[in-house]
Amino acid sequence: MTQFNAALFTLRAWLASRIDSDPERGAAMVEYGLLVGLIAVLSIAVLLVLGPAIAQLFQDVVDALP
């Protein structure tokens, strides 16, 4: 049983070292979140600006159909 306990202790120590080894991991996730938010805001802005023109283009196509 002591061999099993030693293996568990070693596994726990290894996992703890892997988890705590990158202190900037959270900062990278925040940066990715900010990028996704910025892309979403820009996409909405582009759709608001170009939306009426695209709708008119589709309407022109529908009107041209027999």
PDBQT receptor file of N, H, CA, C and O in Angstrom, charges set to zero:
ATOM      1  N   MET A   1       0.810  -1.195   0.000  1.00  0.00    +0.000 N 
ATOM      2  CA  MET A   1       0.000   0.000   0.000  1.00  0.00    +0.000 C 
ATOM      3  C   MET A   1       0.856   1.264   0.000  1.00  0.00    +0.000 C 
ATOM      4  O   MET A   1       0.414   2.298  -0.500  1.00  0.00    +0.000 OA
ATOM      5  N   THR A   2       2.047   1.207   0.538  1.00  0.00    +0.000 N 
ATOM      6  H   THR A   2       2.406   0.366   0.944  1.00  0.00    +0.000 HD
ATOM      7  CA  THR A   2       2.900   2.391   0.569  1.00  0.00    +0.000 C 
ATOM      8  C   THR A   2       3.367   2.761  -0.827  1.00  0.00    +0.000 C 
ATOM      9  O   THR A   2       3.569   3.939  -1.123  1.00  0.00    +0.000 OA
ATOM     10  N   GLN A   3       3.537   1.777  -1.679  1.00  0.00    +0.000 N 
ATOM     11  H   GLN A   3       3.372   0.821  -1.438  1.00  0.00    +0.000 HD
ATOM     12  CA  GLN A   3       3.925   2.068  -3.059  1.00  0.00    +0.000 C 
ATOM     13  C   GLN A   3       2.795   2.816  -3.775  1.00  0.00    +0.000 C 
ATOM     14  O   GLN A   3       3.045   3.738  -4.553  1.00  0.00    +0.000 OA
ATOM     15  N   PHE A   4       1.566   2.415  -3.507  1.00  0.00    +0.000 N 
ATOM     16  H   PHE A   4       1.363   1.666  -2.875  1.00  0.00    +0.000 HD
ATOM     17  CA  PHE A   4       0.408   3.093  -4.090  1.00  0.00    +0.000 C 
ATOM     18  C   PHE A   4       0.320   4.529  -3.571  1.00  0.00    +0.000 C 
ATOM     19  O   PHE A   4       0.063   5.449  -4.348  1.00  0.00    +0.000 OA
ATOM     20  N   ASN A   5       0.527   4.730  -2.285  1.00  0.00    +0.000 N 
ATOM     21  H   ASN A   5       0.736   3.983  -1.654  1.00  0.00    +0.000 HD
ATOM     22  CA  ASN A   5       0.498   6.074  -1.709  1.00  0.00    +0.000 C 
ATOM     23  C   ASN A   5       1.604   6.948  -2.293  1.00  0.00    +0.000 C 
ATOM     24  O   ASN A   5       1.393   8.132  -2.552  1.00  0.00    +0.000 OA
ATOM     25  N   ALA A   6       2.765   6.371  -2.497  1.00  0.00    +0.000 N 
ATOM     26  H   ALA A   6       2.937   5.409  -2.287  1.00  0.00    +0.000 HD
ATOM     27  CA  ALA A   6       3.876   7.122  -3.078  1.00  0.00    +0.000 C 
ATOM     28  C   ALA A   6       3.550   7.520  -4.519  1.00  0.00    +0.000 C 
ATOM     29  O   ALA A   6       3.888   8.623  -4.949  1.00  0.00    +0.000 OA
ATOM     30  N   ALA A   7       2.900   6.633  -5.261  1.00  0.00    +0.000 N 
ATOM     31  H   ALA A   7       2.625   5.737  -4.911  1.00  0.00    +0.000 HD
ATOM     32  CA  ALA A   7       2.522   6.941  -6.639  1.00  0.00    +0.000 C 
ATOM     33  C   ALA A   7       1.481   8.059  -6.661  1.00  0.00    +0.000 C 
ATOM     34  O   ALA A   7       1.557   8.958  -7.498  1.00  0.00    +0.000 OA
ATOM     35  N   LEU A   8       0.517   8.009  -5.754  1.00  0.00    +0.000 N 
ATOM     36  H   LEU A   8       0.455   7.279  -5.074  1.00  0.00    +0.000 HD
ATOM     37  CA  LEU A   8      -0.483   9.059  -5.687  1.00  0.00    +0.000 C 
ATOM     38  C   LEU A   8       0.128  10.397  -5.304  1.00  0.00    +0.000 C 
ATOM     39  O   LEU A   8      -0.239  11.432  -5.861  1.00  0.00    +0.000 OA
ATOM     40  N   PHE A   9       1.058  10.382  -4.359  1.00  0.00    +0.000 N 
ATOM     41  H   PHE A   9       1.357   9.542  -3.906  1.00  0.00    +0.000 HD
ATOM     42  CA  PHE A   9       1.728  11.606  -3.947  1.00  0.00    +0.000 C 
ATOM     43  C   PHE A   9       2.521  12.195  -5.110  1.00  0.00    +0.000 C 
ATOM     44  O   PHE A   9       2.502  13.406  -5.332  1.00  0.00    +0.000 OA
ATOM     45  N   THR A  10       3.212  11.337  -5.847  1.00  0.00    +0.000 N 
ATOM     46  H   THR A  10       3.228  10.354  -5.667  1.00  0.00    +0.000 HD
ATOM     47  CA  THR A  10       3.994  11.789  -6.993  1.00  0.00    +0.000 C 
ATOM     48  C   THR A  10       3.075  12.372  -8.062  1.00  0.00    +0.000 C 
ATOM     49  O   THR A  10       3.377  13.416  -8.641  1.00  0.00    +0.000 OA
ATOM     50  N   LEU A  11       1.964  11.706  -8.324  1.00  0.00    +0.000 N 
ATOM     51  H   LEU A  11       1.718  10.858  -7.854  1.00  0.00    +0.000 HD
ATOM     52  CA  LEU A  11       1.004  12.202  -9.311  1.00  0.00    +0.000 C 
ATOM     53  C   LEU A  11       0.435  13.551  -8.878  1.00  0.00    +0.000 C 
ATOM     54  O   LEU A  11       0.297  14.461  -9.695  1.00  0.00    +0.000 OA
ATOM     55  N   ARG A  12       0.107  13.675  -7.605  1.00  0.00    +0.000 N 
ATOM     56  H   ARG A  12       0.219  12.935  -6.942  1.00  0.00    +0.000 HD
ATOM     57  CA  ARG A  12      -0.433  14.936  -7.091  1.00  0.00    +0.000 C 
ATOM     58  C   ARG A  12       0.602  16.052  -7.222  1.00  0.00    +0.000 C 
ATOM     59  O   ARG A  12       0.258  17.164  -7.622  1.00  0.00    +0.000 OA
ATOM     60  N   ALA A  13       1.841  15.777  -6.896  1.00  0.00    +0.000 N 
ATOM     61  H   ALA A  13       2.120  14.874  -6.571  1.00  0.00    +0.000 HD
ATOM     62  CA  ALA A  13       2.892  16.785  -6.997  1.00  0.00    +0.000 C 
ATOM     63  C   ALA A  13       3.116  17.189  -8.448  1.00  0.00    +0.000 C 
ATOM     64  O   ALA A  13       3.321  18.368  -8.738  1.00  0.00    +0.000 OA
ATOM     65  N   TRP A  14       3.080  16.228  -9.354  1.00  0.00    +0.000 N 
ATOM     66  H   TRP A  14       2.914  15.271  -9.118  1.00  0.00    +0.000 HD
ATOM     67  CA  TRP A  14       3.284  16.524 -10.766  1.00  0.00    +0.000 C 
ATOM     68  C   TRP A  14       2.138  17.390 -11.306  1.00  0.00    +0.000 C 
ATOM     69  O   TRP A  14       2.368  18.363 -12.024  1.00  0.00    +0.000 OA
ATOM     70  N   LEU A  15       0.897  17.018 -10.950  1.00  0.00    +0.000 N 
ATOM     71  H   LEU A  15       0.710  16.227 -10.367  1.00  0.00    +0.000 HD
ATOM     72  CA  LEU A  15      -0.245  17.809 -11.405  1.00  0.00    +0.000 C 
ATOM     73  C   LEU A  15      -0.210  19.226 -10.839  1.00  0.00    +0.000 C 
ATOM     74  O   LEU A  15      -0.524  20.184 -11.545  1.00  0.00    +0.000 OA
ATOM     75  N   ALA A  16       0.167  19.362  -9.580  1.00  0.00    +0.000 N 
ATOM     76  H   ALA A  16       0.422  18.583  -9.006  1.00  0.00    +0.000 HD
ATOM     77  CA  ALA A  16       0.253  20.693  -8.971  1.00  0.00    +0.000 C 
ATOM     78  C   ALA A  16       1.314  21.536  -9.667  1.00  0.00    +0.000 C 
ATOM     79  O   ALA A  16       1.119  22.735  -9.864  1.00  0.00    +0.000 OA
ATOM     80  N   SER A  17       2.415  20.932 -10.035  1.00  0.00    +0.000 N 
ATOM     81  H   SER A  17       2.573  19.958  -9.876  1.00  0.00    +0.000 HD
ATOM     82  CA  SER A  17       3.459  21.691 -10.719  1.00  0.00    +0.000 C 
ATOM     83  C   SER A  17       3.025  22.099 -12.118  1.00  0.00    +0.000 C 
ATOM     84  O   SER A  17       3.417  23.164 -12.596  1.00  0.00    +0.000 OA
ATOM     85  N   ARG A  18       2.221  21.272 -12.784  1.00  0.00    +0.000 N 
ATOM     86  H   ARG A  18       1.903  20.407 -12.396  1.00  0.00    +0.000 HD
ATOM     87  CA  ARG A  18       1.734  21.601 -14.127  1.00  0.00    +0.000 C 
ATOM     88  C   ARG A  18       0.695  22.720 -14.071  1.00  0.00    +0.000 C 
ATOM     89  O   ARG A  18       0.669  23.590 -14.941  1.00  0.00    +0.000 OA
ATOM     90  N   ILE A  19      -0.145  22.697 -13.066  1.00  0.00    +0.000 N 
ATOM     91  H   ILE A  19      -0.125  21.990 -12.359  1.00  0.00    +0.000 HD
ATOM     92  CA  ILE A  19      -1.203  23.698 -12.960  1.00  0.00    +0.000 C 
ATOM     93  C   ILE A  19      -0.623  25.050 -12.572  1.00  0.00    +0.000 C 
ATOM     94  O   ILE A  19      -1.038  26.071 -13.119  1.00  0.00    +0.000 OA
ATOM     95  N   ASP A  20       0.315  25.080 -11.652  1.00  0.00    +0.000 N 
ATOM     96  H   ASP A  20       0.652  24.250 -11.207  1.00  0.00    +0.000 HD
ATOM     97  CA  ASP A  20       0.858  26.338 -11.148  1.00  0.00    +0.000 C 
ATOM     98  C   ASP A  20       2.041  26.856 -11.952  1.00  0.00    +0.000 C 
ATOM     99  O   ASP A  20       2.614  27.887 -11.601  1.00  0.00    +0.000 OA
ATOM    100  N   SER A  21       2.420  26.163 -13.024  1.00  0.00    +0.000 N 
ATOM    101  H   SER A  21       1.954  25.326 -13.309  1.00  0.00    +0.000 HD
ATOM    102  CA  SER A  21       3.650  26.535 -13.723  1.00  0.00    +0.000 C 
ATOM    103  C   SER A  21       3.479  27.754 -14.631  1.00  0.00    +0.000 C 
ATOM    104  O   SER A  21       4.469  28.398 -14.977  1.00  0.00    +0.000 OA
ATOM    105  N   ASP A  22       2.254  28.082 -15.020  1.00  0.00    +0.000 N 
ATOM    106  H   ASP A  22       1.450  27.559 -14.739  1.00  0.00    +0.000 HD
ATOM    107  CA  ASP A  22       2.045  29.182 -15.955  1.00  0.00    +0.000 C 
ATOM    108  C   ASP A  22       1.151  30.245 -15.326  1.00  0.00    +0.000 C 
ATOM    109  O   ASP A  22      -0.071  30.185 -15.461  1.00  0.00    +0.000 OA
ATOM    110  N   PRO A  23       1.747  31.216 -14.640  1.00  0.00    +0.000 N 
ATOM    111  CA  PRO A  23       0.924  32.226 -13.968  1.00  0.00    +0.000 C 
ATOM    112  C   PRO A  23       0.220  33.180 -14.932  1.00  0.00    +0.000 C 
ATOM    113  O   PRO A  23      -0.722  33.865 -14.532  1.00  0.00    +0.000 OA
ATOM    114  N   GLU A  24       0.652  33.239 -16.185  1.00  0.00    +0.000 N 
ATOM    115  H   GLU A  24       1.417  32.683 -16.510  1.00  0.00    +0.000 HD
ATOM    116  CA  GLU A  24       0.026  34.142 -17.150  1.00  0.00    +0.000 C 
ATOM    117  C   GLU A  24      -1.079  33.470 -17.947  1.00  0.00    +0.000 C 
ATOM    118  O   GLU A  24      -1.595  34.041 -18.907  1.00  0.00    +0.000 OA
ATOM    119  N   ARG A  25      -1.437  32.272 -17.555  1.00  0.00    +0.000 N 
ATOM    120  H   ARG A  25      -1.018  31.808 -16.775  1.00  0.00    +0.000 HD
ATOM    121  CA  ARG A  25      -2.474  31.540 -18.270  1.00  0.00    +0.000 C 
ATOM    122  C   ARG A  25      -3.803  32.296 -18.221  1.00  0.00    +0.000 C 
ATOM    123  O   ARG A  25      -4.497  32.392 -19.234  1.00  0.00    +0.000 OA
ATOM    124  N   GLY A  26      -4.158  32.826 -17.066  1.00  0.00    +0.000 N 
ATOM    125  H   GLY A  26      -3.595  32.748 -16.243  1.00  0.00    +0.000 HD
ATOM    126  CA  GLY A  26      -5.387  33.583 -16.934  1.00  0.00    +0.000 C 
ATOM    127  C   GLY A  26      -5.361  34.858 -17.752  1.00  0.00    +0.000 C 
ATOM    128  O   GLY A  26      -6.381  35.259 -18.314  1.00  0.00    +0.000 OA
ATOM    129  N   ALA A  27      -4.199  35.503 -17.826  1.00  0.00    +0.000 N 
ATOM    130  H   ALA A  27      -3.370  35.178 -17.370  1.00  0.00    +0.000 HD
ATOM    131  CA  ALA A  27      -4.081  36.732 -18.608  1.00  0.00    +0.000 C 
ATOM    132  C   ALA A  27      -4.311  36.447 -20.086  1.00  0.00    +0.000 C 
ATOM    133  O   ALA A  27      -4.925  37.257 -20.781  1.00  0.00    +0.000 OA
ATOM    134  N   ALA A  28      -3.834  35.320 -20.571  1.00  0.00    +0.000 N 
ATOM    135  H   ALA A  28      -3.335  34.663 -20.006  1.00  0.00    +0.000 HD
ATOM    136  CA  ALA A  28      -4.039  34.973 -21.979  1.00  0.00    +0.000 C 
ATOM    137  C   ALA A  28      -5.526  34.751 -22.259  1.00  0.00    +0.000 C 
ATOM    138  O   ALA A  28      -6.025  35.139 -23.315  1.00  0.00    +0.000 OA
ATOM    139  N   MET A  29      -6.227  34.131 -21.320  1.00  0.00    +0.000 N 
ATOM    140  H   MET A  29      -5.822  33.816 -20.462  1.00  0.00    +0.000 HD
ATOM    141  CA  MET A  29      -7.661  33.915 -21.505  1.00  0.00    +0.000 C 
ATOM    142  C   MET A  29      -8.413  35.245 -21.535  1.00  0.00    +0.000 C 
ATOM    143  O   MET A  29      -9.367  35.406 -22.297  1.00  0.00    +0.000 OA
ATOM    144  N   VAL A  30      -7.983  36.191 -20.709  1.00  0.00    +0.000 N 
ATOM    145  H   VAL A  30      -7.208  36.060 -20.091  1.00  0.00    +0.000 HD
ATOM    146  CA  VAL A  30      -8.615  37.511 -20.719  1.00  0.00    +0.000 C 
ATOM    147  C   VAL A  30      -8.369  38.186 -22.061  1.00  0.00    +0.000 C 
ATOM    148  O   VAL A  30      -9.275  38.811 -22.613  1.00  0.00    +0.000 OA
ATOM    149  N   GLU A  31      -7.174  38.070 -22.584  1.00  0.00    +0.000 N 
ATOM    150  H   GLU A  31      -6.438  37.562 -22.136  1.00  0.00    +0.000 HD
ATOM    151  CA  GLU A  31      -6.858  38.668 -23.880  1.00  0.00    +0.000 C 
ATOM    152  C   GLU A  31      -7.701  38.040 -24.984  1.00  0.00    +0.000 C 
ATOM    153  O   GLU A  31      -8.199  38.751 -25.857  1.00  0.00    +0.000 OA
ATOM    154  N   TYR A  32      -7.867  36.729 -24.959  1.00  0.00    +0.000 N 
ATOM    155  H   TYR A  32      -7.462  36.152 -24.249  1.00  0.00    +0.000 HD
ATOM    156  CA  TYR A  32      -8.698  36.073 -25.963  1.00  0.00    +0.000 C 
ATOM    157  C   TYR A  32     -10.150  36.529 -25.832  1.00  0.00    +0.000 C 
ATOM    158  O   TYR A  32     -10.830  36.737 -26.837  1.00  0.00    +0.000 OA
ATOM    159  N   GLY A  33     -10.618  36.680 -24.618  1.00  0.00    +0.000 N 
ATOM    160  H   GLY A  33     -10.066  36.511 -23.802  1.00  0.00    +0.000 HD
ATOM    161  CA  GLY A  33     -11.976  37.163 -24.406  1.00  0.00    +0.000 C 
ATOM    162  C   GLY A  33     -12.164  38.567 -24.944  1.00  0.00    +0.000 C 
ATOM    163  O   GLY A  33     -13.188  38.866 -25.557  1.00  0.00    +0.000 OA
ATOM    164  N   LEU A  34     -11.184  39.431 -24.721  1.00  0.00    +0.000 N 
ATOM    165  H   LEU A  34     -10.352  39.187 -24.222  1.00  0.00    +0.000 HD
ATOM    166  CA  LEU A  34     -11.256  40.790 -25.254  1.00  0.00    +0.000 C 
ATOM    167  C   LEU A  34     -11.258  40.795 -26.780  1.00  0.00    +0.000 C 
ATOM    168  O   LEU A  34     -11.986  41.566 -27.405  1.00  0.00    +0.000 OA
ATOM    169  N   LEU A  35     -10.446  39.938 -27.369  1.00  0.00    +0.000 N 
ATOM    170  H   LEU A  35      -9.854  39.311 -26.861  1.00  0.00    +0.000 HD
ATOM    171  CA  LEU A  35     -10.427  39.849 -28.835  1.00  0.00    +0.000 C 
ATOM    172  C   LEU A  35     -11.764  39.384 -29.386  1.00  0.00    +0.000 C 
ATOM    173  O   LEU A  35     -12.254  39.933 -30.373  1.00  0.00    +0.000 OA
ATOM    174  N   VAL A  36     -12.357  38.378 -28.758  1.00  0.00    +0.000 N 
ATOM    175  H   VAL A  36     -11.959  37.932 -27.957  1.00  0.00    +0.000 HD
ATOM    176  CA  VAL A  36     -13.658  37.881 -29.215  1.00  0.00    +0.000 C 
ATOM    177  C   VAL A  36     -14.703  38.974 -29.072  1.00  0.00    +0.000 C 
ATOM    178  O   VAL A  36     -15.538  39.151 -29.959  1.00  0.00    +0.000 OA
ATOM    179  N   GLY A  37     -14.668  39.710 -27.967  1.00  0.00    +0.000 N 
ATOM    180  H   GLY A  37     -13.990  39.566 -27.246  1.00  0.00    +0.000 HD
ATOM    181  CA  GLY A  37     -15.609  40.809 -27.780  1.00  0.00    +0.000 C 
ATOM    182  C   GLY A  37     -15.437  41.896 -28.821  1.00  0.00    +0.000 C 
ATOM    183  O   GLY A  37     -16.419  42.417 -29.349  1.00  0.00    +0.000 OA
ATOM    184  N   LEU A  38     -14.198  42.240 -29.118  1.00  0.00    +0.000 N 
ATOM    185  H   LEU A  38     -13.400  41.817 -28.689  1.00  0.00    +0.000 HD
ATOM    186  CA  LEU A  38     -13.926  43.268 -30.126  1.00  0.00    +0.000 C 
ATOM    187  C   LEU A  38     -14.411  42.827 -31.505  1.00  0.00    +0.000 C 
ATOM    188  O   LEU A  38     -15.001  43.619 -32.240  1.00  0.00    +0.000 OA
ATOM    189  N   ILE A  39     -14.167  41.581 -31.852  1.00  0.00    +0.000 N 
ATOM    190  H   ILE A  39     -13.688  40.937 -31.256  1.00  0.00    +0.000 HD
ATOM    191  CA  ILE A  39     -14.625  41.060 -33.141  1.00  0.00    +0.000 C 
ATOM    192  C   ILE A  39     -16.147  41.081 -33.211  1.00  0.00    +0.000 C 
ATOM    193  O   ILE A  39     -16.710  41.396 -34.260  1.00  0.00    +0.000 OA
ATOM    194  N   ALA A  40     -16.822  40.749 -32.112  1.00  0.00    +0.000 N 
ATOM    195  H   ALA A  40     -16.365  40.493 -31.260  1.00  0.00    +0.000 HD
ATOM    196  CA  ALA A  40     -18.280  40.764 -32.095  1.00  0.00    +0.000 C 
ATOM    197  C   ALA A  40     -18.806  42.189 -32.288  1.00  0.00    +0.000 C 
ATOM    198  O   ALA A  40     -19.737  42.408 -33.063  1.00  0.00    +0.000 OA
ATOM    199  N   VAL A  41     -18.215  43.148 -31.591  1.00  0.00    +0.000 N 
ATOM    200  H   VAL A  41     -17.459  42.970 -30.961  1.00  0.00    +0.000 HD
ATOM    201  CA  VAL A  41     -18.665  44.538 -31.715  1.00  0.00    +0.000 C 
ATOM    202  C   VAL A  41     -18.437  45.049 -33.140  1.00  0.00    +0.000 C 
ATOM    203  O   VAL A  41     -19.303  45.713 -33.710  1.00  0.00    +0.000 OA
ATOM    204  N   LEU A  42     -17.278  44.739 -33.708  1.00  0.00    +0.000 N 
ATOM    205  H   LEU A  42     -16.574  44.200 -33.245  1.00  0.00    +0.000 HD
ATOM    206  CA  LEU A  42     -17.000  45.173 -35.079  1.00  0.00    +0.000 C 
ATOM    207  C   LEU A  42     -17.948  44.519 -36.084  1.00  0.00    +0.000 C 
ATOM    208  O   LEU A  42     -18.382  45.166 -37.037  1.00  0.00    +0.000 OA
ATOM    209  N   SER A  43     -18.267  43.258 -35.879  1.00  0.00    +0.000 N 
ATOM    210  H   SER A  43     -17.914  42.733 -35.104  1.00  0.00    +0.000 HD
ATOM    211  CA  SER A  43     -19.193  42.567 -36.780  1.00  0.00    +0.000 C 
ATOM    212  C   SER A  43     -20.569  43.205 -36.733  1.00  0.00    +0.000 C 
ATOM    213  O   SER A  43     -21.202  43.404 -37.770  1.00  0.00    +0.000 OA
ATOM    214  N   ILE A  44     -21.031  43.522 -35.543  1.00  0.00    +0.000 N 
ATOM    215  H   ILE A  44     -20.517  43.359 -34.700  1.00  0.00    +0.000 HD
ATOM    216  CA  ILE A  44     -22.342  44.160 -35.402  1.00  0.00    +0.000 C 
ATOM    217  C   ILE A  44     -22.331  45.538 -36.062  1.00  0.00    +0.000 C 
ATOM    218  O   ILE A  44     -23.289  45.907 -36.742  1.00  0.00    +0.000 OA
ATOM    219  N   ALA A  45     -21.260  46.294 -35.868  1.00  0.00    +0.000 N 
ATOM    220  H   ALA A  45     -20.482  45.995 -35.316  1.00  0.00    +0.000 HD
ATOM    221  CA  ALA A  45     -21.166  47.624 -36.465  1.00  0.00    +0.000 C 
ATOM    222  C   ALA A  45     -21.186  47.546 -37.993  1.00  0.00    +0.000 C 
ATOM    223  O   ALA A  45     -21.856  48.344 -38.649  1.00  0.00    +0.000 OA
ATOM    224  N   VAL A  46     -20.457  46.595 -38.552  1.00  0.00    +0.000 N 
ATOM    225  H   VAL A  46     -19.912  45.948 -38.019  1.00  0.00    +0.000 HD
ATOM    226  CA  VAL A  46     -20.428  46.437 -40.014  1.00  0.00    +0.000 C 
ATOM    227  C   VAL A  46     -21.802  46.044 -40.532  1.00  0.00    +0.000 C 
ATOM    228  O   VAL A  46     -22.248  46.552 -41.561  1.00  0.00    +0.000 OA
ATOM    229  N   LEU A  47     -22.475  45.142 -39.825  1.00  0.00    +0.000 N 
ATOM    230  H   LEU A  47     -22.113  44.730 -38.989  1.00  0.00    +0.000 HD
ATOM    231  CA  LEU A  47     -23.812  44.742 -40.266  1.00  0.00    +0.000 C 
ATOM    232  C   LEU A  47     -24.806  45.888 -40.164  1.00  0.00    +0.000 C 
ATOM    233  O   LEU A  47     -25.685  46.010 -41.017  1.00  0.00    +0.000 OA
ATOM    234  N   LEU A  48     -24.692  46.726 -39.147  1.00  0.00    +0.000 N 
ATOM    235  H   LEU A  48     -23.978  46.627 -38.454  1.00  0.00    +0.000 HD
ATOM    236  CA  LEU A  48     -25.591  47.873 -39.031  1.00  0.00    +0.000 C 
ATOM    237  C   LEU A  48     -25.357  48.879 -40.152  1.00  0.00    +0.000 C 
ATOM    238  O   LEU A  48     -26.301  49.490 -40.655  1.00  0.00    +0.000 OA
ATOM    239  N   VAL A  49     -24.096  49.046 -40.540  1.00  0.00    +0.000 N 
ATOM    240  H   VAL A  49     -23.329  48.550 -40.132  1.00  0.00    +0.000 HD
ATOM    241  CA  VAL A  49     -23.782  50.015 -41.596  1.00  0.00    +0.000 C 
ATOM    242  C   VAL A  49     -24.142  49.456 -42.969  1.00  0.00    +0.000 C 
ATOM    243  O   VAL A  49     -24.745  50.157 -43.782  1.00  0.00    +0.000 OA
ATOM    244  N   LEU A  50     -23.786  48.225 -43.229  1.00  0.00    +0.000 N 
ATOM    245  H   LEU A  50     -23.296  47.656 -42.568  1.00  0.00    +0.000 HD
ATOM    246  CA  LEU A  50     -23.998  47.645 -44.558  1.00  0.00    +0.000 C 
ATOM    247  C   LEU A  50     -25.324  46.916 -44.704  1.00  0.00    +0.000 C 
ATOM    248  O   LEU A  50     -25.692  46.539 -45.816  1.00  0.00    +0.000 OA
ATOM    249  N   GLY A  51     -26.048  46.707 -43.614  1.00  0.00    +0.000 N 
ATOM    250  H   GLY A  51     -25.748  47.014 -42.710  1.00  0.00    +0.000 HD
ATOM    251  CA  GLY A  51     -27.293  45.948 -43.654  1.00  0.00    +0.000 C 
ATOM    252  C   GLY A  51     -28.311  46.474 -44.646  1.00  0.00    +0.000 C 
ATOM    253  O   GLY A  51     -28.819  45.707 -45.465  1.00  0.00    +0.000 OA
ATOM    254  N   PRO A  52     -28.625  47.766 -44.597  1.00  0.00    +0.000 N 
ATOM    255  CA  PRO A  52     -29.616  48.281 -45.559  1.00  0.00    +0.000 C 
ATOM    256  C   PRO A  52     -29.171  48.115 -47.013  1.00  0.00    +0.000 C 
ATOM    257  O   PRO A  52     -30.000  47.816 -47.872  1.00  0.00    +0.000 OA
ATOM    258  N   ALA A  53     -27.904  48.298 -47.301  1.00  0.00    +0.000 N 
ATOM    259  H   ALA A  53     -27.231  48.541 -46.603  1.00  0.00    +0.000 HD
ATOM    260  CA  ALA A  53     -27.416  48.141 -48.677  1.00  0.00    +0.000 C 
ATOM    261  C   ALA A  53     -27.536  46.689 -49.128  1.00  0.00    +0.000 C 
ATOM    262  O   ALA A  53     -27.898  46.417 -50.273  1.00  0.00    +0.000 OA
ATOM    263  N   ILE A  54     -27.232  45.765 -48.232  1.00  0.00    +0.000 N 
ATOM    264  H   ILE A  54     -26.937  45.985 -47.302  1.00  0.00    +0.000 HD
ATOM    265  CA  ILE A  54     -27.345  44.341 -48.580  1.00  0.00    +0.000 C 
ATOM    266  C   ILE A  54     -28.805  43.964 -48.771  1.00  0.00    +0.000 C 
ATOM    267  O   ILE A  54     -29.137  43.217 -49.691  1.00  0.00    +0.000 OA
ATOM    268  N   ALA A  55     -29.682  44.473 -47.909  1.00  0.00    +0.000 N 
ATOM    269  H   ALA A  55     -29.412  45.080 -47.161  1.00  0.00    +0.000 HD
ATOM    270  CA  ALA A  55     -31.117  44.192 -48.054  1.00  0.00    +0.000 C 
ATOM    271  C   ALA A  55     -31.640  44.720 -49.376  1.00  0.00    +0.000 C 
ATOM    272  O   ALA A  55     -32.432  44.057 -50.045  1.00  0.00    +0.000 OA
ATOM    273  N   GLN A  56     -31.201  45.909 -49.756  1.00  0.00    +0.000 N 
ATOM    274  H   GLN A  56     -30.558  46.448 -49.213  1.00  0.00    +0.000 HD
ATOM    275  CA  GLN A  56     -31.634  46.483 -51.035  1.00  0.00    +0.000 C 
ATOM    276  C   GLN A  56     -31.111  45.657 -52.209  1.00  0.00    +0.000 C 
ATOM    277  O   GLN A  56     -31.817  45.470 -53.200  1.00  0.00    +0.000 OA
ATOM    278  N   LEU A  57     -29.901  45.173 -52.102  1.00  0.00    +0.000 N 
ATOM    279  H   LEU A  57     -29.328  45.325 -51.297  1.00  0.00    +0.000 HD
ATOM    280  CA  LEU A  57     -29.337  44.327 -53.153  1.00  0.00    +0.000 C 
ATOM    281  C   LEU A  57     -30.179  43.058 -53.336  1.00  0.00    +0.000 C 
ATOM    282  O   LEU A  57     -30.492  42.677 -54.464  1.00  0.00    +0.000 OA
ATOM    283  N   PHE A  58     -30.542  42.410 -52.231  1.00  0.00    +0.000 N 
ATOM    284  H   PHE A  58     -30.288  42.720 -51.314  1.00  0.00    +0.000 HD
ATOM    285  CA  PHE A  58     -31.385  41.224 -52.327  1.00  0.00    +0.000 C 
ATOM    286  C   PHE A  58     -32.774  41.564 -52.883  1.00  0.00    +0.000 C 
ATOM    287  O   PHE A  58     -33.351  40.791 -53.648  1.00  0.00    +0.000 OA
ATOM    288  N   GLN A  59     -33.295  42.711 -52.494  1.00  0.00    +0.000 N 
ATOM    289  H   GLN A  59     -32.826  43.339 -51.873  1.00  0.00    +0.000 HD
ATOM    290  CA  GLN A  59     -34.608  43.128 -53.000  1.00  0.00    +0.000 C 
ATOM    291  C   GLN A  59     -34.553  43.369 -54.505  1.00  0.00    +0.000 C 
ATOM    292  O   GLN A  59     -35.498  43.033 -55.220  1.00  0.00    +0.000 OA
ATOM    293  N   ASP A  60     -33.462  43.943 -54.991  1.00  0.00    +0.000 N 
ATOM    294  H   ASP A  60     -32.695  44.216 -54.411  1.00  0.00    +0.000 HD
ATOM    295  CA  ASP A  60     -33.302  44.158 -56.423  1.00  0.00    +0.000 C 
ATOM    296  C   ASP A  60     -33.253  42.826 -57.163  1.00  0.00    +0.000 C 
ATOM    297  O   ASP A  60     -33.814  42.697 -58.252  1.00  0.00    +0.000 OA
ATOM    298  N   VAL A  61     -32.587  41.841 -56.580  1.00  0.00    +0.000 N 
ATOM    299  H   VAL A  61     -32.131  41.945 -55.696  1.00  0.00    +0.000 HD
ATOM    300  CA  VAL A  61     -32.527  40.512 -57.205  1.00  0.00    +0.000 C 
ATOM    301  C   VAL A  61     -33.917  39.897 -57.247  1.00  0.00    +0.000 C 
ATOM    302  O   VAL A  61     -34.318  39.333 -58.265  1.00  0.00    +0.000 OA
ATOM    303  N   VAL A  62     -34.658  40.006 -56.136  1.00  0.00    +0.000 N 
ATOM    304  H   VAL A  62     -34.332  40.465 -55.310  1.00  0.00    +0.000 HD
ATOM    305  CA  VAL A  62     -36.013  39.441 -56.097  1.00  0.00    +0.000 C 
ATOM    306  C   VAL A  62     -36.917  40.145 -57.107  1.00  0.00    +0.000 C 
ATOM    307  O   VAL A  62     -37.723  39.495 -57.772  1.00  0.00    +0.000 OA
ATOM    308  N   ASP A  63     -36.791  41.447 -57.227  1.00  0.00    +0.000 N 
ATOM    309  H   ASP A  63     -36.135  41.975 -56.687  1.00  0.00    +0.000 HD
ATOM    310  CA  ASP A  63     -37.612  42.190 -58.192  1.00  0.00    +0.000 C 
ATOM    311  C   ASP A  63     -37.262  41.835 -59.630  1.00  0.00    +0.000 C 
ATOM    312  O   ASP A  63     -38.119  41.919 -60.510  1.00  0.00    +0.000 OA
ATOM    313  N   ALA A  64     -36.022  41.441 -59.885  1.00  0.00    +0.000 N 
ATOM    314  H   ALA A  64     -35.326  41.373 -59.171  1.00  0.00    +0.000 HD
ATOM    315  CA  ALA A  64     -35.607  41.095 -61.243  1.00  0.00    +0.000 C 
ATOM    316  C   ALA A  64     -36.044  39.694 -61.646  1.00  0.00    +0.000 C 
ATOM    317  O   ALA A  64     -36.006  39.359 -62.830  1.00  0.00    +0.000 OA
ATOM    318  N   LEU A  65     -36.448  38.886 -60.710  1.00  0.00    +0.000 N 
ATOM    319  H   LEU A  65     -36.479  39.158 -59.748  1.00  0.00    +0.000 HD
ATOM    320  CA  LEU A  65     -36.900  37.539 -61.040  1.00  0.00    +0.000 C 
ATOM    321  C   LEU A  65     -38.262  37.596 -61.701  1.00  0.00    +0.000 C 
ATOM    322  O   LEU A  65     -39.097  38.422 -61.334  1.00  0.00    +0.000 OA
ATOM    323  N   PRO A  66     -38.499  36.710 -62.688  1.00  0.00    +0.000 N 
ATOM    324  CA  PRO A  66     -39.788  36.737 -63.398  1.00  0.00    +0.000 C 
ATOM    325  C   PRO A  66     -40.928  36.210 -62.548  1.00  0.00    +0.000 C 
ATOM    326  O   PRO A  66     -42.070  36.169 -63.005  1.00  0.00    +0.000 OA
TER     327      PRO A  66
